[in-house]
């Protein structure tokens, strides 16, 4: 089985199962010594910074969704400060629905096609 087929199978799993599998894979490989080039280490650090920035903004969105302006109908947009990405979401009773984490250089029409609201 190819790695693409394995990834497709993991993506098809329910989210709780998928999360458990990913955590097991991470645990298996996280303990091993990794020899990274300086460029790989910098990319890894940048990826972790991006994840942290998205997580922090999502936490704020969950706590205070009304801080973010509506950009199209009920869709609201939160802007990451350090990275050129926006988070598009719906504030529904009892939950926040994230529609996209969207790169600012991409065509906004693509987002409208994906989520015509």
C-alpha positions in Angstrom: 0.0 0.0 0.0 1.4 3.4 -0.9 1.7 6.3 1.5 -1.0 8.2 -0.5 -3.4 5.3 0.0 -2.6 5.2 3.7 -3.2 9.0 4.0 -6.5 8.7 2.1 -7.6 5.9 4.5 -6.7 8.1 7.5 -8.6 11.1 6.1 -11.7 8.9 5.6 -11.8 8.0 9.3 -14.1 9.7 11.8 -12.2 12.6 13.4 -11.8 10.9 16.8 -10.2 7.8 15.3 -8.1 10.0 12.9 -6.8 12.0 15.9 -5.9 8.9 17.8 -4.0 7.4 14.8 -2.1 10.6 14.2 -1.2 10.8 17.9 0.1 7.2 17.8 2.2 8.0 14.7 3.6 11.1 16.3 4.4 9.2 19.6 6.2 6.5 17.6 8.4 9.0 15.7 8.8 11.8 18.2 11.1 9.8 20.5 13.6 9.1 17.7 16.6 11.3 17.2 16.1 13.5 14.1 19.0 15.1 12.4 17.7 18.2 10.8 19.5 20.6 8.5 19.3 24.2 9.7 16.8 24.9 6.9 14.6 22.0 8.0 14.8 23.2 11.6 13.8 26.7 10.6 10.9 25.4 8.6 9.7 23.2 11.5 9.9 26.2 13.8 7.9 28.3 11.4 5.3 25.6 11.1 5.0 25.4 14.8 4.7 29.2 15.0 1.9 29.1 12.4 0.1 26.4 14.3 0.3 28.3 17.5 -0.9 31.5 15.8 -3.9 29.7 14.3 -4.7 28.0 17.6 -4.5 31.3 19.5 -6.8 33.1 17.0 -9.3 30.2 17.0 -9.4 30.4 20.8 -10.2 34.1 20.5 -12.8 33.4 17.8 -14.4 30.8 20.1 -14.5 33.2 23.1 -15.5 36.4 21.3 -16.7 35.8 17.7 -18.4 39.2 17.6 -15.0 40.9 17.6 -14.6 39.9 14.0 -16.5 41.7 11.2 -18.8 40.1 8.8 -17.4 39.9 5.3 -20.2 38.2 3.4 -23.6 37.5 4.8 -23.1 35.7 8.1 -19.5 34.8 7.4 -16.9 36.5 9.7 -13.2 36.8 9.1 -10.3 36.8 11.6 -6.9 37.8 10.3 -3.6 36.3 11.6 -1.1 39.0 12.4 2.2 37.2 11.7 1.1 35.2 8.7 -0.9 36.2 5.6 -3.9 34.0 6.4 -7.4 34.6 7.4 -9.9 32.4 9.1 -13.4 32.5 7.8 -16.1 31.2 10.1 -19.8 31.2 11.0 -21.0 32.1 14.5 -23.8 29.6 15.1 -25.7 29.1 18.3 -23.5 27.0 20.6 -20.7 26.5 18.1 -18.2 28.1 15.7 -18.0 26.6 12.2 -14.7 27.2 10.5 -15.2 27.4 6.8 -11.5 28.0 5.8 -8.1 29.0 6.8 -7.3 31.0 3.7 -4.1 32.5 2.3 -4.5 36.2 1.6 -2.9 35.9 -1.8 -5.6 33.5 -3.1 -8.6 34.6 -5.1 -11.5 35.3 -2.7 -13.9 34.0 -5.4 -12.6 30.5 -4.8 -13.8 30.8 -1.2 -17.2 32.0 -2.4 -17.5 29.1 -4.8 -16.6 26.6 -2.0 -19.1 28.1 0.5 -21.8 30.0 -1.4 -23.7 31.8 1.4 
